[in-house]
Amino acid sequence: MQITAGEWCKLLDGNLEGDPAVLITHPAKIEEAAKGAISFIANAKYEPFAYTTGASAIILAKEMELKSKVQPVLIRVDQPYLSFTKVLEYFNNNHQNLIGTEAPSFIHESASIGSDVYLGAFSYIGKNVKLGNKVKIFPNVYVGEGVTIEDNSVVYAGTKIYPHCKIGKHCIIHAGVVIGADGFGFAPKPDGSYYKVPQLGNVVIEDQVEIGANSCIDRATLGSTVIRQGAKIDNLVQLAHNVEIGAHTVVAAQSGISGSTKIGKYCQIGGQVGFVGHIEIADGSKINAQSGVSKSIHEKNKAWNGAPAFEYMASLRAQSVFRNLPELEKRVQELERNAG
């Protein structure tokens, strides 16, 4: 794949400094790049590499000032990281040309398969499944009865999608994900044992959602567990029955969200955050890593930290006091001795 620096500048709506005819053949890290590579600087600490890199072009911010002249062509943009993401997307064609059905695979006679679909070996497509156009199903994927997967979605190897779940357009489901397993519902009996509560709902995943490897999204007891448009779920995340994740919310690895909790839109959930069930989290909330959220959050666009979580700056002040407790105890003891 070859594209000139000038063409990249137009695609990224940037300003070019240097020869527009320079050929770009691949993306690379700025500290490792060689001729033909395009790289980027989004963090000022990488500026020194601009003077030593072998890259043919660098994407950087329009306002960034360099201390001296550099060899690579410069493409100045408003958001370097976002622009470089578009570069990576251009070169990421690893599955675009996959079409057809590999043997052995099972496709139920009632299944509806769109055009330009890829079905990897040992994939199972159940009764009344509907696959849209350009859907890619990688090997060893199970797609249960009545599942719908809409256009341009990709399901990687080993994923299991239980019956009657729905996946929208342009979704990416990574390897080992389980969608629609039973929610964790058990009614206690008088003898201390438990009676399993049937889980009759499903999982609905809207458009442009990405779900990381080995994450689990449980089906609802009744109704649907819902992942709204544009949400991004990291690896090893557990979403329990009847959870709702708002549009464009991100959830980092090893977080767990208990049943019927509703997370608002544009939230940012750090790694290893735990939520109790049946609470609501306001739009734009930012939850720091390893926090424990035990109550609903109603104030929008605020940051939270700690276990139990409370307002971010207050939590930092509390941590500071906690670190100083031994010294404070010593001072109190001295004051008590002096007072005696």
C-alpha positions as CSV (number, residue, x, y, z in Angstrom):
1,M,0.0,0.0,0.0
2,Q,1.4,3.3,-1.0
3,I,0.0,6.8,-0.5
4,T,1.7,10.1,-0.7
5,A,2.2,12.6,2.2
6,G,0.1,15.1,0.3
7,E,-2.8,12.7,-0.1
8,W,-2.6,11.9,3.7
9,C,-2.6,15.6,4.4
10,K,-5.9,16.0,2.5
11,L,-7.4,12.9,4.1
12,L,-6.6,14.2,7.6
13,D,-7.5,17.8,6.8
14,G,-4.1,19.0,7.9
15,N,-1.4,21.5,6.9
16,L,1.7,20.1,5.1
17,E,5.3,21.2,5.6
18,G,7.6,19.5,3.1
19,D,7.4,17.5,-0.1
20,P,3.9,16.3,-0.9
21,A,5.2,13.6,-3.2
22,V,6.9,11.6,-0.4
23,L,5.6,8.0,-0.5
24,I,4.1,6.5,2.7
25,T,4.1,2.7,2.8
26,H,3.3,1.8,6.5
27,P,2.8,3.2,10.0
28,A,5.4,2.9,12.7
29,K,6.4,4.0,16.2
30,I,8.4,7.2,15.9
31,E,11.4,5.8,17.8
32,E,11.6,2.8,15.5
33,A,10.4,4.2,12.2
34,A,12.4,3.8,8.9
35,K,12.0,5.3,5.4
36,G,8.4,5.1,4.1
37,A,6.9,5.1,7.6
38,I,4.4,7.6,8.9
39,S,4.4,8.3,12.7
40,F,3.0,10.8,15.1
41,I,3.6,12.9,18.2
42,A,0.7,13.4,20.6
43,N,2.8,13.8,23.7
44,A,5.6,16.4,24.0
45,K,8.0,13.9,25.6
46,Y,8.3,12.2,22.2
47,E,9.5,15.4,20.6
48,P,13.2,14.5,20.7
49,F,12.5,11.6,18.4
50,A,11.4,14.0,15.7
51,Y,15.1,15.0,15.2
52,T,16.4,11.4,15.0
53,T,13.6,9.3,13.5
54,G,13.9,7.6,10.1
55,A,10.2,8.2,9.4
56,S,9.2,9.9,6.1
57,A,6.3,11.8,7.7
58,I,5.2,12.8,11.2
59,I,1.7,13.8,12.2
60,L,1.7,16.4,15.0
61,A,-0.4,19.2,16.5
62,K,-0.7,22.5,14.5
63,E,0.5,24.5,17.5
64,M,3.5,22.3,18.4
65,E,6.8,24.2,18.0
66,L,9.9,22.2,17.1
67,K,13.3,23.4,18.3
68,S,15.1,22.8,15.0
69,K,14.5,21.6,11.4
70,V,13.6,18.0,10.9
71,Q,14.0,15.6,7.9
72,P,10.5,14.1,7.8
73,V,7.5,15.8,6.1
74,L,5.2,17.3,8.8
75,I,1.5,17.0,8.7
76,R,0.0,19.4,11.2
77,V,-3.5,18.5,12.5
78,D,-5.9,19.4,15.3
79,Q,-5.8,16.0,17.0
80,P,-2.7,14.0,16.2
81,Y,-3.7,10.8,18.1
82,L,-7.1,10.7,16.4
83,S,-5.5,11.4,13.0
84,F,-3.0,8.6,13.5
85,T,-5.9,6.3,14.4
86,K,-7.3,6.9,10.9
87,V,-3.9,6.0,9.5
88,L,-3.9,2.7,11.4
89,E,-7.4,2.0,10.2
90,Y,-6.4,2.5,6.6
91,F,-3.6,0.0,6.9
92,N,-5.6,-2.5,8.9
93,N,-7.0,-4.7,6.1
94,N,-6.4,-8.0,7.7
95,H,-9.9,-9.3,7.3
96,Q,-11.5,-7.0,4.7
97,N,-11.0,-9.5,1.9
98,L,-12.3,-12.6,3.7
99,I,-15.4,-13.9,2.0
100,G,-17.0,-17.3,1.9
101,T,-17.5,-20.3,4.1
102,E,-14.7,-22.5,5.3
103,A,-15.3,-26.2,5.9
104,P,-16.4,-27.7,8.2
105,S,-19.1,-25.3,9.3
106,F,-22.7,-25.7,10.2
107,I,-25.4,-23.3,8.8
108,H,-29.0,-24.1,9.6
109,E,-31.2,-24.1,6.6
110,S,-33.4,-21.3,8.1
111,A,-30.5,-18.9,8.6
112,S,-30.3,-15.8,6.5
113,I,-26.8,-14.9,5.3
114,G,-26.1,-11.5,3.7
115,S,-23.6,-10.8,0.9
116,D,-19.8,-10.9,1.2
117,V,-20.0,-12.8,4.6
118,Y,-17.1,-14.8,5.9
119,L,-17.7,-17.9,8.0
120,G,-14.5,-19.5,9.5
121,A,-14.0,-23.2,10.0
122,F,-16.0,-24.9,12.7
123,S,-18.4,-21.9,13.0
124,Y,-22.0,-22.8,14.0
125,I,-24.9,-20.7,12.7
126,G,-28.1,-21.7,14.3
127,K,-31.8,-21.7,13.5
128,N,-33.3,-18.4,12.2
129,V,-30.0,-16.5,12.6
130,K,-29.7,-13.4,10.5
131,L,-26.3,-12.2,9.4
132,G,-26.0,-8.9,7.6
133,N,-23.8,-7.9,4.7
134,K,-20.0,-8.1,5.1
135,V,-20.2,-9.8,8.5
136,K,-17.1,-11.7,9.5
137,I,-17.4,-14.8,11.7
138,F,-14.1,-16.3,12.6
139,P,-13.4,-20.0,13.4
140,N,-15.0,-21.7,16.4
141,V,-17.8,-19.1,16.9
142,Y,-21.2,-20.3,18.1
143,V,-24.2,-18.2,17.0
144,G,-27.3,-19.4,18.7
145,E,-30.9,-19.6,17.5
146,G,-32.5,-16.3,16.5
147,V,-29.4,-14.2,16.8
148,T,-29.1,-11.1,14.6
149,I,-25.7,-9.6,13.6
150,E,-26.0,-6.6,11.4
151,D,-23.8,-5.3,8.5
152,N,-20.0,-5.0,8.8
153,S,-19.7,-6.5,12.3
154,V,-16.8,-8.8,13.1
155,V,-16.9,-11.7,15.6
156,Y,-13.5,-13.1,16.4
157,A,-12.6,-16.8,17.2
158,G,-14.1,-18.7,20.0
159,T,-16.9,-16.2,20.8
160,K,-20.2,-17.7,22.0
161,I,-23.5,-15.8,21.3
162,Y,-26.4,-17.3,23.1
163,P,-29.9,-17.5,21.5
164,H,-32.0,-14.4,20.6
165,C,-29.2,-11.8,21.2
166,K,-28.9,-8.8,18.9
167,I,-25.7,-7.2,17.6
168,G,-25.8,-4.0,15.6
169,K,-23.7,-2.6,12.7
170,H,-19.9,-2.1,12.7
171,C,-19.4,-3.9,16.0
172,I,-16.2,-5.7,16.9
173,I,-16.5,-8.7,19.3
174,H,-13.0,-10.0,20.3
175,A,-12.0,-13.6,20.9
176,G,-13.5,-15.6,23.8
177,V,-16.4,-13.2,24.5
178,V,-19.6,-14.8,25.9
179,I,-22.8,-12.9,25.1
180,G,-26.1,-13.9,26.6
181,A,-25.1,-16.5,29.3
182,D,-27.6,-16.7,32.2
183,G,-27.6,-13.9,34.6
184,F,-26.6,-14.7,38.2
185,G,-30.0,-15.1,39.6
186,F,-30.8,-17.5,42.5
187,A,-33.7,-17.3,45.0
188,P,-32.8,-18.4,48.5
189,K,-34.8,-21.4,49.9
190,P,-35.7,-21.9,53.6
191,D,-33.0,-24.6,54.0
192,G,-30.3,-22.2,52.9
193,S,-29.9,-23.7,49.3
194,Y,-30.8,-21.7,46.2
195,Y,-33.4,-22.0,43.5
196,K,-32.3,-21.0,40.0
197,V,-34.2,-18.0,38.6
198,P,-34.9,-18.6,34.8
199,Q,-33.2,-15.9,32.6
200,L,-35.7,-15.3,29.8
201,G,-34.3,-12.0,28.4
202,N,-31.5,-11.3,25.9
203,V,-28.6,-9.0,25.2
204,V,-28.9,-6.1,22.8
205,I,-25.7,-4.5,21.5
206,E,-26.2,-1.3,19.4
207,D,-24.0,0.0,16.5
208,Q,-20.3,0.6,16.7
209,V,-19.7,-1.2,20.0
210,E,-16.4,-3.0,20.7
211,I,-16.1,-5.7,23.3
212,G,-12.7,-6.9,24.5
213,A,-11.5,-10.5,24.7
214,N,-13.0,-12.8,27.3
215,S,-15.6,-10.4,28.5
216,C,-19.0,-11.7,29.6
217,I,-22.3,-10.0,29.1
218,D,-25.2,-11.8,30.8
219,R,-28.7,-12.0,29.4
220,A,-31.5,-10.2,31.2
221,T,-33.9,-12.0,33.6
222,L,-36.7,-10.2,31.7
223,G,-36.2,-7.7,28.9
224,S,-32.7,-6.9,27.7
225,T,-29.2,-6.2,28.9
226,V,-28.3,-3.2,26.7
227,I,-25.0,-1.8,25.4
228,R,-25.7,1.5,23.7
229,Q,-24.2,2.9,20.6
230,G,-20.4,3.5,20.5
231,A,-19.7,2.0,23.9
232,K,-16.2,0.4,24.3
233,I,-15.8,-2.6,26.7
234,D,-12.3,-3.7,27.5
235,N,-11.0,-7.3,28.1
236,L,-12.2,-9.4,31.1
237,V,-15.2,-7.2,32.0
238,Q,-18.3,-8.7,33.6
239,L,-21.7,-7.1,32.8
240,A,-24.5,-8.7,34.8
241,H,-28.2,-9.2,33.9
242,N,-30.3,-6.2,33.0
243,V,-27.3,-3.8,33.1
244,E,-27.4,-0.9,30.7
245,I,-24.2,0.8,29.4
246,G,-24.8,4.3,28.0
247,A,-23.7,5.5,24.6
248,H,-20.0,6.1,24.1
249,T,-19.1,5.0,27.6
250,V,-15.8,3.1,28.1
251,V,-15.2,0.4,30.7
252,A,-11.7,-0.7,31.4
253,A,-10.5,-4.3,32.1
254,Q,-11.5,-6.4,35.1
255,S,-14.4,-4.1,36.0
256,G,-17.7,-5.7,37.2
257,I,-21.1,-4.2,37.0
258,S,-23.8,-5.9,39.1
259,G,-27.4,-6.6,38.0
260,S,-29.8,-3.9,36.9
261,T,-27.2,-1.1,37.3
262,K,-27.5,1.6,34.6
263,I,-24.4,3.5,33.5
264,G,-25.0,6.8,31.7
265,K,-23.5,8.0,28.4
266,Y,-20.0,9.3,28.0
267,C,-18.8,7.8,31.2
268,Q,-15.2,6.6,31.8
269,I,-14.8,3.6,34.1
270,G,-11.3,2.7,35.1
271,G,-9.9,-0.8,35.6
272,Q,-11.1,-3.1,38.4
273,V,-14.0,-0.9,39.3
274,G,-16.9,-2.7,41.1
275,F,-20.5,-1.5,41.1
276,V,-23.3,-2.9,43.3
277,G,-26.6,-3.7,41.7
278,H,-29.7,-1.5,41.1
279,I,-28.0,1.9,41.0
280,E,-27.7,4.6,38.4
281,I,-24.6,6.5,37.3
282,A,-24.9,10.0,35.8
283,D,-23.8,10.9,32.3
284,G,-20.1,11.9,32.0
285,S,-19.0,10.3,35.3
286,K,-15.3,9.3,35.6
287,I,-14.6,6.5,38.1
288,N,-11.0,6.0,39.0
289,A,-9.4,2.5,38.9
290,Q,-10.1,0.0,41.7
291,S,-13.0,2.2,43.1
292,G,-16.1,0.6,44.6
293,V,-19.4,2.3,43.8
294,S,-22.0,1.4,46.3
295,K,-24.6,4.2,45.7
296,S,-26.2,6.0,42.8
297,I,-24.3,9.0,41.3
298,H,-26.7,11.8,40.2
299,E,-24.3,14.7,39.5
300,K,-23.2,14.7,35.9
301,N,-19.6,15.1,34.7
302,K,-17.8,14.6,38.0
303,A,-14.9,12.3,38.9
304,W,-15.0,9.8,41.7
305,N,-12.5,7.6,43.6
306,G,-12.1,5.2,46.4
307,A,-14.0,2.3,48.0
308,P,-16.6,3.3,48.7
309,A,-16.2,5.9,46.0
310,F,-16.6,9.6,46.7
311,E,-15.8,12.9,45.0
312,Y,-12.3,12.7,43.4
313,M,-10.6,15.7,45.0
314,A,-12.1,15.0,48.4
315,S,-10.8,11.4,48.1
316,L,-7.3,12.7,47.4
317,R,-7.4,15.0,50.5
318,A,-8.6,12.0,52.5
319,Q,-5.7,9.8,51.3
320,S,-3.3,12.6,52.3
321,V,-4.7,12.7,55.8
322,F,-4.6,8.9,56.0
323,R,-1.0,8.8,55.0
324,N,-0.2,11.2,57.8
325,L,-2.2,9.4,60.5
326,P,0.9,7.8,62.2
327,E,2.5,11.3,62.6
328,L,-0.8,12.8,63.7
329,E,-1.2,10.0,66.3
330,K,2.3,10.7,67.6
331,R,1.6,14.4,67.9
332,V,-1.7,13.7,69.8
333,Q,0.2,11.5,72.2
334,E,2.8,14.1,72.9
335,L,0.1,16.7,73.5
336,E,-1.6,14.4,75.9
337,R,1.6,13.8,77.8
338,N,2.4,17.5,78.0
339,A,-1.1,18.3,79.1
340,G,-0.8,15.7,81.9
